């Protein structure tokens, strides 16, 4: 194995081991969860979390990403305080909007969310704080604290789902598990914040305005791009109620927990270290090819055999892990597999445009993807009115092809980056 990849895996090894351990426990708890909660209950939670996750990307103005890129400790502290202020103000704004939106949503296809919109702002705030403090710890190289935070969140979320479900299985039980586990995951991340306070660094309004202006590319370009990326990840769930029911939303949500979430968690763990390493390499004017090429080779050599094995084993896994009412998850997960393989690679290196300040081009690429997916879902659900299984399989095939093209563009940026270094 190439030395750069070994080094990255060493730094992300703890994150990976924690992620794998959490997912193994989550898989063991899935039989309980699938028998405690009906598909429509999971569907309601999936809609709430999809909206909350989308909004949580925006509450920090995307300045939490700038914390990782910033190489100056004082500026990093100013960015941290700026992000926390924006998160607090955005959460208060959301709380003020809920009374106005709640009566209206009862007249739409999302009527099942009426009376539950109050659940969204606390989740948004908790997720925003978690992302900010995690990136601050990442910028300081505190990988153990990040790993502990992920373990607390993953184990707490799944364990509390079962615990609350045994008492009273409902969407409120699922929400309590989500919010409690997210808040508990903040505790390991508070130590770096305490050290910053002990350093007695303060941030005046002028200093906050200066760092906000210096890193304005993040809210101007990275923020829309991140919102689009997050929206793309939950677009299918948000569109399903327009043509089907919350039962189908619950099936996709369960399939995501069984297949996509473990892959995404591992990719996120590696991506955090890659973000740090690529940023440092760019700052030191070092090439990226030794970091990216081994990742591509490992993805192909390990991913393709794993994909074929999972395709064969999926009916047995679903029947063993899930309740009978979730049997349709087999076809959904099989439709996901090719997409998940490509997504694993692209989601690790999609930070490259942020590092080299190509956010505007990245925004255009992601906007094109969003328009493609919206047009596809409108065609399948409204125009052709295809059956649910056919809609899901066609959707994942098309976006898998898109991510192949998207990955090629990211590799082109790596090539251009290294080529310019050779010319200097």
DRENLO-919299 format. One record per residue (C-alpha): residue number from 1; x, z, y. Coordinates in nm, 4 decimals. Layout:
N
+-----+----------+----------+----------+
: seq :       c1 :       c3 :       c2 :
+-----+----------+----------+----------+
: NUM :        X :        Z :        Y :
...
+-----+----------+----------+----------+
END
This chain:
424
+-----+----------+----------+----------+
: seq :       c1 :       c3 :       c2 :
+-----+----------+----------+----------+
:   1 :   0.0000 :   0.0000 :   0.0000 :
:   2 :   0.1424 :  -0.0895 :   0.3453 :
:   3 :   0.2879 :   0.1993 :   0.5436 :
:   4 :   0.0510 :   0.1656 :   0.8467 :
:   5 :  -0.2521 :   0.1850 :   0.6208 :
:   6 :  -0.1037 :   0.4834 :   0.4318 :
:   7 :  -0.0500 :   0.6593 :   0.7638 :
:   8 :  -0.4048 :   0.5937 :   0.8789 :
:   9 :  -0.5490 :   0.7046 :   0.5460 :
:  10 :  -0.3394 :   1.0217 :   0.5646 :
:  11 :  -0.4865 :   1.1085 :   0.9046 :
:  12 :  -0.8373 :   1.0097 :   0.7990 :
:  13 :  -0.7965 :   1.1553 :   0.4488 :
:  14 :  -0.9568 :   1.4858 :   0.5418 :
:  15 :  -1.2430 :   1.3077 :   0.7179 :
:  16 :  -1.2865 :   1.0800 :   0.4162 :
:  17 :  -1.2761 :   1.3625 :   0.1627 :
:  18 :  -1.5294 :   1.5613 :   0.3615 :
:  19 :  -1.7494 :   1.2537 :   0.3971 :
:  20 :  -1.7372 :   1.1760 :   0.0268 :
:  21 :  -1.8039 :   1.5390 :  -0.0642 :
:  22 :  -2.1001 :   1.5604 :   0.1709 :
:  23 :  -2.2465 :   1.2379 :   0.0337 :
:  24 :  -2.2074 :   1.3539 :  -0.3265 :
:  25 :  -2.4012 :   1.6694 :  -0.2467 :
:  26 :  -2.6573 :   1.4618 :  -0.0546 :
:  27 :  -2.7046 :   1.2392 :  -0.3602 :
:  28 :  -2.7578 :   1.5462 :  -0.5781 :
:  29 :  -3.0236 :   1.6700 :  -0.3343 :
:  30 :  -3.2018 :   1.3335 :  -0.3056 :
:  31 :  -3.4206 :   1.3979 :  -0.6147 :
:  32 :  -3.5509 :   1.7115 :  -0.4418 :
:  33 :  -3.5988 :   1.5388 :  -0.1062 :
:  34 :  -3.7764 :   1.2369 :  -0.2571 :
:  35 :  -4.0190 :   1.4655 :  -0.4414 :
:  36 :  -4.0813 :   1.6993 :  -0.1480 :
:  37 :  -4.1454 :   1.4351 :   0.1180 :
:  38 :  -4.3801 :   1.1364 :   0.0901 :
:  39 :  -4.2608 :   0.7943 :   0.2172 :
:  40 :  -4.4884 :   0.8084 :   0.5240 :
:  41 :  -4.3417 :   1.1474 :   0.6258 :
:  42 :  -3.9886 :   1.0083 :   0.5999 :
:  43 :  -4.1140 :   0.7063 :   0.7930 :
:  44 :  -4.2244 :   0.9206 :   1.0878 :
:  45 :  -3.8868 :   1.0971 :   1.0961 :
:  46 :  -3.7031 :   0.7641 :   1.0721 :
:  47 :  -3.8880 :   0.6359 :   1.3797 :
:  48 :  -3.8136 :   0.9560 :   1.5736 :
:  49 :  -3.4440 :   0.9531 :   1.4805 :
:  50 :  -3.4105 :   0.5800 :   1.5512 :
:  51 :  -3.5425 :   0.6303 :   1.9042 :
:  52 :  -3.3385 :   0.9492 :   1.9550 :
:  53 :  -3.0153 :   0.7911 :   1.8295 :
:  54 :  -3.0678 :   0.4927 :   2.0561 :
:  55 :  -3.1214 :   0.7164 :   2.3588 :
:  56 :  -2.8292 :   0.9448 :   2.2667 :
:  57 :  -2.5926 :   0.6505 :   2.3104 :
:  58 :  -2.7043 :   0.6176 :   2.6711 :
:  59 :  -2.7143 :   0.9823 :   2.7801 :
:  60 :  -2.3383 :   1.0109 :   2.8256 :
:  61 :  -2.2993 :   0.6832 :   3.0110 :
:  62 :  -2.0524 :   0.5839 :   2.7356 :
:  63 :  -1.7850 :   0.7836 :   2.9160 :
:  64 :  -1.7296 :   0.9736 :   2.5899 :
:  65 :  -1.5536 :   0.6608 :   2.4603 :
:  66 :  -1.3310 :   0.6611 :   2.7675 :
:  67 :  -1.2161 :   1.0120 :   2.6699 :
:  68 :  -1.0438 :   0.8655 :   2.3626 :
:  69 :  -0.8913 :   0.5712 :   2.5493 :
:  70 :  -0.7644 :   0.7855 :   2.8396 :
:  71 :  -0.3999 :   0.8865 :   2.8019 :
:  72 :  -0.3874 :   1.1304 :   3.0979 :
:  73 :  -0.4841 :   1.4914 :   3.0078 :
:  74 :  -0.6236 :   1.5748 :   3.3533 :
:  75 :  -0.8353 :   1.2595 :   3.3682 :
:  76 :  -0.9552 :   1.3324 :   3.0158 :
:  77 :  -1.0836 :   1.6726 :   3.1288 :
:  78 :  -1.2612 :   1.5152 :   3.4259 :
:  79 :  -1.4244 :   1.2618 :   3.1944 :
:  80 :  -1.5413 :   1.5424 :   2.9661 :
:  81 :  -1.7111 :   1.7283 :   3.2498 :
:  82 :  -1.8615 :   1.4054 :   3.3856 :
:  83 :  -2.0100 :   1.3211 :   3.0458 :
:  84 :  -2.1597 :   1.6682 :   3.0031 :
:  85 :  -2.3258 :   1.6494 :   3.3453 :
:  86 :  -2.4742 :   1.3067 :   3.2722 :
:  87 :  -2.6028 :   1.4265 :   2.9339 :
:  88 :  -2.7788 :   1.7262 :   3.0901 :
:  89 :  -2.9446 :   1.5188 :   3.3629 :
:  90 :  -3.0549 :   1.2474 :   3.1194 :
:  91 :  -3.2112 :   1.5064 :   2.8861 :
:  92 :  -3.4131 :   1.6570 :   3.1724 :
:  93 :  -3.5334 :   1.3085 :   3.2671 :
:  94 :  -3.6514 :   1.2426 :   2.9111 :
:  95 :  -3.8425 :   1.5717 :   2.9041 :
:  96 :  -4.0171 :   1.4711 :   3.2272 :
:  97 :  -4.1183 :   1.1314 :   3.0836 :
:  98 :  -4.2725 :   1.2586 :   2.7581 :
:  99 :  -4.6094 :   1.3713 :   2.9098 :
: 100 :  -4.6574 :   1.0270 :   3.0626 :
: 101 :  -4.5718 :   0.8320 :   2.7463 :
: 102 :  -4.7448 :   1.0460 :   2.4827 :
: 103 :  -5.1093 :   0.9466 :   2.5622 :
: 104 :  -5.0171 :   0.5773 :   2.5758 :
: 105 :  -4.8352 :   0.5681 :   2.2434 :
: 106 :  -5.1535 :   0.6790 :   2.0668 :
: 107 :  -5.3056 :   0.3373 :   2.1455 :
: 108 :  -5.0230 :   0.1414 :   1.9786 :
: 109 :  -4.9093 :   0.0722 :   1.6217 :
: 110 :  -4.6840 :   0.3774 :   1.6648 :
: 111 :  -4.9819 :   0.6146 :   1.6954 :
: 112 :  -4.8374 :   0.8404 :   1.4243 :
: 113 :  -4.5790 :   0.9553 :   1.6806 :
: 114 :  -4.8394 :   1.0918 :   1.9227 :
: 115 :  -4.7767 :   1.4617 :   1.9787 :
: 116 :  -4.4290 :   1.4305 :   1.8269 :
: 117 :  -4.2443 :   1.2738 :   2.1202 :
: 118 :  -4.1378 :   1.6227 :   2.2312 :
: 119 :  -3.9081 :   1.6217 :   1.9288 :
: 120 :  -3.6959 :   1.3397 :   2.0709 :
: 121 :  -3.5212 :   1.4907 :   2.3823 :
: 122 :  -3.3648 :   1.7896 :   2.1976 :
: 123 :  -3.2243 :   1.5566 :   1.9308 :
: 124 :  -3.0934 :   1.3218 :   2.1999 :
: 125 :  -2.9157 :   1.6075 :   2.3781 :
: 126 :  -2.7681 :   1.7497 :   2.0566 :
: 127 :  -2.6413 :   1.4105 :   1.9379 :
: 128 :  -2.4961 :   1.3355 :   2.2818 :
: 129 :  -2.3095 :   1.6669 :   2.2918 :
: 130 :  -2.1817 :   1.6139 :   1.9380 :
: 131 :  -2.0453 :   1.2680 :   2.0221 :
: 132 :  -1.8793 :   1.3916 :   2.3422 :
: 133 :  -1.7102 :   1.6961 :   2.1907 :
: 134 :  -1.6096 :   1.5015 :   1.8798 :
: 135 :  -1.4367 :   1.2359 :   2.0897 :
: 136 :  -1.2658 :   1.5036 :   2.2985 :
: 137 :  -1.1335 :   1.6666 :   1.9806 :
: 138 :  -1.0303 :   1.3221 :   1.8551 :
: 139 :  -0.8330 :   1.2549 :   2.1722 :
: 140 :  -0.6381 :   1.5757 :   2.1028 :
: 141 :  -0.5834 :   1.4862 :   1.7363 :
: 142 :  -0.7956 :   1.7728 :   1.5990 :
: 143 :  -0.8996 :   1.5900 :   1.2827 :
: 144 :  -0.9625 :   1.9117 :   1.0867 :
: 145 :  -1.2199 :   2.0288 :   1.3395 :
: 146 :  -1.3927 :   1.6911 :   1.3334 :
: 147 :  -1.3997 :   1.7033 :   0.9537 :
: 148 :  -1.5442 :   2.0559 :   0.9599 :
: 149 :  -1.8094 :   1.9455 :   1.2072 :
: 150 :  -1.9101 :   1.6520 :   0.9871 :
: 151 :  -1.9267 :   1.8777 :   0.6825 :
: 152 :  -2.1477 :   2.1306 :   0.8600 :
: 153 :  -2.3801 :   1.8588 :   0.9860 :
: 154 :  -2.4081 :   1.6722 :   0.6564 :
: 155 :  -2.4438 :   1.9730 :   0.4282 :
: 156 :  -2.6674 :   2.1573 :   0.6719 :
: 157 :  -2.8996 :   1.8615 :   0.7227 :
: 158 :  -2.9551 :   1.7942 :   0.3529 :
: 159 :  -2.9655 :   2.1589 :   0.2513 :
: 160 :  -3.2122 :   2.2511 :   0.5243 :
: 161 :  -3.4337 :   1.9542 :   0.4366 :
: 162 :  -3.4737 :   2.1008 :   0.0898 :
: 163 :  -3.5081 :   2.4586 :   0.2166 :
: 164 :  -3.7693 :   2.3817 :   0.4812 :
: 165 :  -3.9410 :   2.1376 :   0.2456 :
: 166 :  -3.9939 :   2.4079 :  -0.0145 :
: 167 :  -4.1726 :   2.6130 :   0.2524 :
: 168 :  -4.3798 :   2.3373 :   0.4178 :
: 169 :  -4.2836 :   1.9707 :   0.3673 :
: 170 :  -4.3658 :   1.7869 :   0.6911 :
: 171 :  -4.2025 :   1.5842 :   0.9660 :
: 172 :  -4.1503 :   1.9117 :   1.1535 :
: 173 :  -3.9447 :   2.0472 :   0.8632 :
: 174 :  -3.7292 :   1.7349 :   0.8656 :
: 175 :  -3.6833 :   1.7621 :   1.2432 :
: 176 :  -3.5852 :   2.1294 :   1.2248 :
: 177 :  -3.3246 :   2.0427 :   0.9618 :
: 178 :  -3.1839 :   1.7650 :   1.1817 :
: 179 :  -3.1644 :   1.9639 :   1.5051 :
: 180 :  -3.0319 :   2.2819 :   1.3414 :
: 181 :  -2.7553 :   2.1012 :   1.1526 :
: 182 :  -2.6496 :   1.9079 :   1.4641 :
: 183 :  -2.6286 :   2.2230 :   1.6748 :
: 184 :  -2.4323 :   2.4041 :   1.4034 :
: 185 :  -2.1881 :   2.1118 :   1.3879 :
: 186 :  -2.0959 :   2.1764 :   1.7521 :
: 187 :  -1.9381 :   2.5137 :   1.6706 :
: 188 :  -1.6094 :   2.3779 :   1.5228 :
: 189 :  -1.5762 :   2.1457 :   1.8237 :
: 190 :  -1.5923 :   2.4236 :   2.0832 :
: 191 :  -1.2335 :   2.5429 :   2.0281 :
: 192 :  -1.0705 :   2.2467 :   2.2113 :
: 193 :  -1.3208 :   2.3037 :   2.4925 :
: 194 :  -1.2186 :   2.6702 :   2.5109 :
: 195 :  -0.8514 :   2.5711 :   2.5351 :
: 196 :  -0.9358 :   2.3384 :   2.8232 :
: 197 :  -1.1083 :   2.6232 :   3.0077 :
: 198 :  -0.8084 :   2.8504 :   2.9500 :
: 199 :  -0.5924 :   2.5881 :   3.1207 :
: 200 :  -0.8012 :   2.6592 :   3.4357 :
: 201 :  -0.8549 :   2.2935 :   3.5175 :
: 202 :  -1.1448 :   2.2224 :   3.7510 :
: 203 :  -1.3158 :   1.9016 :   3.8536 :
: 204 :  -1.4370 :   1.8438 :   4.2070 :
: 205 :  -1.7146 :   1.5983 :   4.2886 :
: 206 :  -1.4561 :   1.3640 :   4.4353 :
: 207 :  -1.2492 :   1.3713 :   4.1162 :
: 208 :  -1.5590 :   1.3042 :   3.9057 :
: 209 :  -1.6489 :   1.0083 :   4.1264 :
: 210 :  -1.2949 :   0.8737 :   4.1012 :
: 211 :  -1.2814 :   0.8826 :   3.7203 :
: 212 :  -1.6352 :   0.7441 :   3.7044 :
: 213 :  -1.5237 :   0.4508 :   3.9182 :
: 214 :  -1.1971 :   0.3998 :   3.7301 :
: 215 :  -1.3715 :   0.3824 :   3.3917 :
: 216 :  -1.6859 :   0.2093 :   3.5168 :
: 217 :  -1.6381 :  -0.0698 :   3.2608 :
: 218 :  -1.7674 :   0.1714 :   2.9962 :
: 219 :  -2.1167 :   0.2245 :   3.1465 :
: 220 :  -2.1304 :  -0.1329 :   3.2772 :
: 221 :  -2.0325 :  -0.3128 :   2.9577 :
: 222 :  -1.9626 :  -0.0712 :   2.6706 :
: 223 :  -2.2908 :   0.1144 :   2.7256 :
: 224 :  -2.5178 :  -0.1920 :   2.6965 :
: 225 :  -2.3081 :  -0.3113 :   2.4034 :
: 226 :  -2.3354 :   0.0278 :   2.2288 :
: 227 :  -2.7107 :   0.0433 :   2.2912 :
: 228 :  -2.7470 :  -0.3058 :   2.1461 :
: 229 :  -2.5303 :  -0.2137 :   1.8454 :
: 230 :  -2.7361 :   0.0991 :   1.7778 :
: 231 :  -3.0607 :  -0.0920 :   1.8284 :
: 232 :  -2.9422 :  -0.3506 :   1.5783 :
: 233 :  -2.8903 :  -0.0769 :   1.3207 :
: 234 :  -3.2503 :   0.0445 :   1.3528 :
: 235 :  -3.4281 :  -0.2761 :   1.4551 :
: 236 :  -3.5872 :  -0.3277 :   1.1145 :
: 237 :  -3.7278 :   0.0268 :   1.1109 :
: 238 :  -3.8657 :  -0.0140 :   1.4637 :
: 239 :  -4.0290 :  -0.3497 :   1.3788 :
: 240 :  -4.1827 :  -0.2538 :   1.0435 :
: 241 :  -4.4867 :  -0.0675 :   1.1918 :
: 242 :  -4.5845 :  -0.3858 :   1.3777 :
: 243 :  -4.6612 :  -0.5628 :   1.0502 :
: 244 :  -4.6654 :  -0.2982 :   0.7791 :
: 245 :  -4.7076 :   0.0818 :   0.7595 :
: 246 :  -4.4952 :   0.3950 :   0.7864 :
: 247 :  -4.4788 :   0.3942 :   0.4057 :
: 248 :  -4.2525 :   0.0869 :   0.4227 :
: 249 :  -4.0542 :   0.2598 :   0.6984 :
: 250 :  -4.0027 :   0.5525 :   0.4614 :
: 251 :  -3.8850 :   0.3215 :   0.1826 :
: 252 :  -3.6241 :   0.1606 :   0.4091 :
: 253 :  -3.5220 :   0.5061 :   0.5338 :
: 254 :  -3.4708 :   0.6338 :   0.1783 :
: 255 :  -3.2772 :   0.3183 :   0.0850 :
: 256 :  -3.0584 :   0.3782 :   0.3897 :
: 257 :  -2.9882 :   0.7368 :   0.2834 :
: 258 :  -2.8953 :   0.6231 :  -0.0657 :
: 259 :  -2.6849 :   0.3159 :   0.0189 :
: 260 :  -2.6067 :   0.2473 :   0.3822 :
: 261 :  -2.5431 :   0.5985 :   0.5107 :
: 262 :  -2.2604 :   0.6813 :   0.2630 :
: 263 :  -2.0863 :   0.3523 :   0.3464 :
: 264 :  -2.1352 :   0.4044 :   0.7188 :
: 265 :  -2.0080 :   0.7630 :   0.7045 :
: 266 :  -1.6855 :   0.6556 :   0.5347 :
: 267 :  -1.6459 :   0.3676 :   0.7806 :
: 268 :  -1.7032 :   0.6009 :   1.0771 :
: 269 :  -1.4374 :   0.8415 :   0.9485 :
: 270 :  -1.1795 :   0.5630 :   0.9198 :
: 271 :  -1.2975 :   0.4066 :   1.2468 :
: 272 :  -1.2260 :   0.7222 :   1.4458 :
: 273 :  -0.8629 :   0.7183 :   1.3338 :
: 274 :  -0.8385 :   0.3412 :   1.3861 :
: 275 :  -0.9731 :   0.3806 :   1.7390 :
: 276 :  -0.7016 :   0.6339 :   1.8132 :
: 277 :  -0.4232 :   0.4312 :   1.6458 :
: 278 :  -0.5214 :   0.0980 :   1.8012 :
: 279 :  -0.5443 :   0.2598 :   2.1454 :
: 280 :  -0.1991 :   0.4159 :   2.1085 :
: 281 :  -0.0519 :   0.0894 :   1.9749 :
: 282 :  -0.2005 :  -0.1056 :   2.2648 :
: 283 :  -0.0641 :   0.1452 :   2.5157 :
: 284 :   0.2807 :   0.1203 :   2.3498 :
: 285 :   0.2583 :  -0.2628 :   2.3363 :
: 286 :   0.2810 :  -0.2632 :   1.9563 :
: 287 :   0.1158 :  -0.5326 :   1.7372 :
: 288 :  -0.2184 :  -0.4737 :   1.5666 :
: 289 :  -0.1759 :  -0.7028 :   1.2662 :
: 290 :   0.0042 :  -0.4373 :   1.0510 :
: 291 :  -0.2950 :  -0.2082 :   1.1074 :
: 292 :  -0.5822 :  -0.4544 :   1.0573 :
: 293 :  -0.4641 :  -0.6885 :   0.7805 :
: 294 :  -0.4306 :  -0.4166 :   0.5101 :
: 295 :  -0.7812 :  -0.2958 :   0.5938 :
: 296 :  -0.9212 :  -0.6448 :   0.5385 :
: 297 :  -0.7422 :  -0.6829 :   0.2048 :
: 298 :  -0.8556 :  -0.3426 :   0.0771 :
: 299 :  -1.2146 :  -0.4175 :   0.1840 :
: 300 :  -1.2175 :  -0.7407 :  -0.0160 :
: 301 :  -1.0245 :  -0.6234 :  -0.3226 :
: 302 :  -1.2147 :  -0.2973 :  -0.3613 :
: 303 :  -1.5453 :  -0.3950 :  -0.2037 :
: 304 :  -1.6326 :  -0.7041 :  -0.4072 :
: 305 :  -1.6028 :  -0.5416 :  -0.7542 :
: 306 :  -1.7875 :  -0.2351 :  -0.6241 :
: 307 :  -2.0660 :  -0.4580 :  -0.4910 :
: 308 :  -2.1141 :  -0.6246 :  -0.8305 :
: 309 :  -2.1117 :  -0.2888 :  -1.0092 :
: 310 :  -2.3718 :  -0.1418 :  -0.7744 :
: 311 :  -2.5928 :  -0.4508 :  -0.8074 :
: 312 :  -2.6043 :  -0.3983 :  -1.1837 :
: 313 :  -2.6431 :  -0.0199 :  -1.1735 :
: 314 :  -2.8941 :   0.0109 :  -0.8873 :
: 315 :  -3.2175 :   0.0204 :  -1.0969 :
: 316 :  -3.0731 :   0.3037 :  -1.3058 :
: 317 :  -2.9504 :   0.4961 :  -0.9994 :
: 318 :  -3.2845 :   0.4669 :  -0.8205 :
: 319 :  -3.4869 :   0.5764 :  -1.1242 :
: 320 :  -3.2498 :   0.8710 :  -1.1795 :
: 321 :  -3.2179 :   0.9892 :  -0.8191 :
: 322 :  -3.5576 :   0.9174 :  -0.6627 :
: 323 :  -3.9212 :   0.9932 :  -0.7284 :
: 324 :  -4.1339 :   0.7114 :  -0.8803 :
: 325 :  -4.2993 :   0.6270 :  -0.5452 :
: 326 :  -3.9575 :   0.5135 :  -0.4180 :
: 327 :  -3.8995 :   0.2575 :  -0.6978 :
: 328 :  -3.9194 :  -0.0280 :  -0.4445 :
: 329 :  -3.5873 :   0.0950 :  -0.2989 :
: 330 :  -3.4041 :  -0.0969 :  -0.5746 :
: 331 :  -3.4853 :  -0.4366 :  -0.4229 :
: 332 :  -3.4164 :  -0.3107 :  -0.0694 :
: 333 :  -3.0711 :  -0.1744 :  -0.1581 :
: 334 :  -2.9754 :  -0.4870 :  -0.3506 :
: 335 :  -3.0645 :  -0.6896 :  -0.0418 :
: 336 :  -2.8381 :  -0.4613 :   0.1655 :
: 337 :  -2.5233 :  -0.4806 :  -0.0465 :
: 338 :  -2.3543 :  -0.7948 :   0.0909 :
: 339 :  -2.4381 :  -0.6870 :   0.4450 :
: 340 :  -2.2906 :  -0.3410 :   0.3846 :
: 341 :  -1.9631 :  -0.4869 :   0.2581 :
: 342 :  -1.9114 :  -0.6930 :   0.5738 :
: 343 :  -2.0434 :  -0.4148 :   0.7973 :
: 344 :  -1.7855 :  -0.1722 :   0.6572 :
: 345 :  -1.5024 :  -0.3868 :   0.7937 :
: 346 :  -1.6568 :  -0.4866 :   1.1276 :
: 347 :  -1.7756 :  -0.1345 :   1.2127 :
: 348 :  -1.4185 :  -0.0041 :   1.1829 :
: 349 :  -1.2546 :  -0.2582 :   1.4143 :
: 350 :  -1.5409 :  -0.3209 :   1.6580 :
: 351 :  -1.3658 :  -0.0895 :   1.9079 :
: 352 :  -1.1073 :  -0.3609 :   1.9756 :
: 353 :  -1.2954 :  -0.5213 :   2.2692 :
: 354 :  -1.3207 :  -0.1783 :   2.4384 :
: 355 :  -0.9463 :  -0.1219 :   2.4113 :
: 356 :  -0.8439 :  -0.4620 :   2.5528 :
: 357 :  -1.1215 :  -0.4593 :   2.8173 :
: 358 :  -1.3177 :  -0.7474 :   2.6670 :
: 359 :  -1.6443 :  -0.5564 :   2.6948 :
: 360 :  -1.8220 :  -0.8397 :   2.8763 :
: 361 :  -1.7508 :  -1.0905 :   2.5987 :
: 362 :  -1.8431 :  -0.8305 :   2.3372 :
: 363 :  -2.1707 :  -0.7667 :   2.5162 :
: 364 :  -2.2584 :  -1.1370 :   2.5046 :
: 365 :  -2.1789 :  -1.1538 :   2.1320 :
: 366 :  -2.3943 :  -0.8515 :   2.0530 :
: 367 :  -2.6754 :  -0.9735 :   2.2776 :
: 368 :  -2.6782 :  -1.2987 :   2.0828 :
: 369 :  -2.7040 :  -1.0957 :   1.7615 :
: 370 :  -2.9955 :  -0.8961 :   1.9034 :
: 371 :  -3.1846 :  -1.2102 :   2.0054 :
: 372 :  -3.1213 :  -1.3609 :   1.6617 :
: 373 :  -3.2567 :  -1.0559 :   1.4802 :
: 374 :  -3.5616 :  -1.0182 :   1.7057 :
: 375 :  -3.6462 :  -1.3871 :   1.6600 :
: 376 :  -3.6002 :  -1.3550 :   1.2842 :
: 377 :  -3.8263 :  -1.0498 :   1.2542 :
: 378 :  -4.0930 :  -1.2050 :   1.4773 :
: 379 :  -4.0836 :  -1.5186 :   1.2619 :
: 380 :  -4.1089 :  -1.3259 :   0.9350 :
: 381 :  -4.3654 :  -1.0644 :   1.0425 :
: 382 :  -4.5882 :  -1.2450 :   1.2944 :
: 383 :  -4.5574 :  -1.6172 :   1.2232 :
: 384 :  -4.5003 :  -1.6449 :   0.8479 :
: 385 :  -4.6485 :  -1.3019 :   0.7604 :
: 386 :  -4.4183 :  -1.2787 :   0.4603 :
: 387 :  -4.4481 :  -0.9990 :   0.2029 :
: 388 :  -4.2430 :  -0.6893 :   0.2766 :
: 389 :  -3.9840 :  -0.7462 :   0.0003 :
: 390 :  -3.9211 :  -1.1054 :   0.1125 :
: 391 :  -3.8904 :  -0.9972 :   0.4758 :
: 392 :  -3.6254 :  -0.7373 :   0.3905 :
: 393 :  -3.4170 :  -0.9655 :   0.1653 :
: 394 :  -3.4179 :  -1.2535 :   0.4166 :
: 395 :  -3.3345 :  -1.0204 :   0.7042 :
: 396 :  -3.0287 :  -0.8658 :   0.5376 :
: 397 :  -2.8982 :  -1.2042 :   0.4191 :
: 398 :  -2.9093 :  -1.3517 :   0.7700 :
: 399 :  -2.7411 :  -1.0541 :   0.9392 :
: 400 :  -2.4725 :  -1.0488 :   0.6677 :
: 401 :  -2.3863 :  -1.4089 :   0.7596 :
: 402 :  -2.3763 :  -1.3120 :   1.1264 :
: 403 :  -2.1353 :  -1.0240 :   1.0581 :
: 404 :  -1.9004 :  -1.2637 :   0.8781 :
: 405 :  -1.8800 :  -1.4692 :   1.1997 :
: 406 :  -1.8528 :  -1.1516 :   1.4082 :
: 407 :  -1.5651 :  -1.0237 :   1.1941 :
: 408 :  -1.3886 :  -1.3566 :   1.2409 :
: 409 :  -1.4159 :  -1.3177 :   1.6183 :
: 410 :  -1.2690 :  -0.9652 :   1.6052 :
: 411 :  -0.9776 :  -1.0945 :   1.3955 :
: 412 :  -0.9253 :  -1.3671 :   1.6550 :
: 413 :  -0.8931 :  -1.0963 :   1.9231 :
: 414 :  -0.6293 :  -0.9236 :   1.7092 :
: 415 :  -0.4394 :  -1.2525 :   1.6813 :
: 416 :  -0.4579 :  -1.3122 :   2.0588 :
: 417 :  -0.3418 :  -0.9557 :   2.1291 :
: 418 :  -0.0316 :  -0.9902 :   1.9100 :
: 419 :   0.0389 :  -1.3414 :   2.0370 :
: 420 :   0.0503 :  -1.2196 :   2.3964 :
: 421 :   0.2906 :  -0.9421 :   2.2999 :
: 422 :   0.5289 :  -1.2007 :   2.1544 :
: 423 :   0.5209 :  -1.3965 :   2.4792 :
: 424 :   0.6176 :  -1.0954 :   2.6903 :
+-----+----------+----------+----------+
END
